[in-house]
């Protein structure tokens, strides 16, 4: 060691580096890493755990209950911070790390930063085979951690302490890159974690990062402006990238200057307030009749900050076949989809430059009037759909109750199953950037874990607001332990647990494709030889939550007010109808595989119905 170096273990160097990385947000310097979620085992407790203990005040470590839910919480945290800050997850070698695979898939699909610091087998191989080691007889370098290559934007295995000097900055650069953002995985062999090295002291100097804003090519802007000026029926699709770029103001300004209607994706669900006259509603399979009617007739589609997932495009039947698409996206891969005219650049600066290039262009009045009229009809449908007493208890009614009472800045979370569709279609946005519908990877179990991570971030930004999560009974049974986490850490959640007796939305899909109900609802599960109802209220209370069961939306409203006033996590349970409670309007076609041959006439008829719509599908890449 010299005056310019410091001797540290690999684990100590990693943590010291993270502790000195900052980011400037709204004029304030904050650590870019907000801390971490961890479950210790033999693969990470002795070395990485020792290093983390020394920074427990500046990089707080939240004790997880399940590694998968830790990763979901990290994603919820990153979303709340608009990808400007991230959390790390640390797990032991073997099954602990393997449990993070699903969470890494979620972060990868949603382009979210998350750092995984995971135990690995011994580099020397002297004690092999070790506990939990996955042996591959013909490739001793292959292990469980290699599985993360498919679900990571950056992957490395540290085989010498000096590699940290190259690996960590590259991992951080990936997580902060708007175009390449996603999870980073670093495998840490158990012996290498404790090996020491003389690191340059300069490596640990404080550094303040800023998110890159890539400006668009002037020729691409000019081409996009020319195409828009030729349009008679233009529409703007606003995706989640609008929020990550901080471009809501620029999006609104462009729409208002051109009088162009705006339709939203699932991830972009809270770009415009519900009351904005140019907000025509959500698009696609879980969308609105209004947005889908506009999309079907549009001749030029300006897709901003969206990856054009099948739920947005109706498996590419939502648009006219001859419609032209302009892809405004910081990621080249997304900007050029389906032979779009690409405009590669950050949404905030790109939309401003596009507005300048368009000059005094105005959307034809008859087109905008048509879009507004469609939205008026959709608003009337939603008002009726969320009305209590219009049918048996439903998701939509519960959504309406919460929508009427919550604060405009409360955070709304939903994921997987039927609730993402119901929230997307029926939620009336009160505040921009307040809705997190996890439908990128559609992960059951994100509802509570992701909400816990979001709440940790919310407490750093808007501590006087609430995080509210809608959760079905199927997802609750799959992953509920972060109710306990939220109580332990005093990060209050409001959980709306809506019990429809199983996986009801998949039962609906099963029935809609001509199949008989089978193995989705508890009542239709042949191997469930005894019917038994879970006492969700007692279960939630056993983890420290305030819990109550309500019979109807009126009781739900009163319970929700009590939950708002409470200081700790509340779980409100209400049964909903699995058959009659669904939003029936606003759906585009969605491609699912159906049997071409079947003994069932209903299945054959359903297959023919699905195939009849296929002629509308756009062909592209």
Buried (B, 14 or more C-beta within 10 A) or exposed (E): EEEEBBEBBBBBBBBBBBBBBBBBBEEEEBBBBBBBBBBBBBBBBBBBBBBBEEBEEEBBBBEBBBBBBBBBBBBBBBBBBBBBBBBBBBBBBBEBBBBBBBBBBBBBBBBBBBBBBBBBBBBEBEEEEBEBBBEEEEEEEEBBBBBBEEBBBBBBBBEEBBBBBEBBBEBBBBBBBBBBBBBBBBBBBBBBBBBEBBBEEEBBEEBEBEBEBBEBBEEBBBBBBEBBBEBEBBBBBBBBBBBBBBBBEBBBBBBBBBBBBBBBBBBBBBBBBBEBBBBBBBBBBBBBBBBBBBBBBBBBBBBBBBBBBBBBBBBBBBBBEEBBBBBBBBBEEBBBBBEBBBBBBBBBBBBBBBBEBBEEBEBEEEBBEBBBEBBEEBBEBBEEBBBBEEBBBBBBBBBBBBBEBBBEBBBBBBBBBBBBBBBBBBBBBBBBBBBBBBBBBBBBBBBBBBBBBBBBBBBBEBEEBBBBBBBBBBBBBBBBBBBBBBBBBEBBBBBBBBBBBBBBBBBBBBBEBBBEBEBBBBEBBEEEEEEEEEEBBEBBBEBBBBBBBBEBBEBBBBBBEEBBEBEBBBBBBBBBBBEEBBBEBBBBBBBEEBBEEBEEEEBBEBBEBBEEBEEBBBEEE
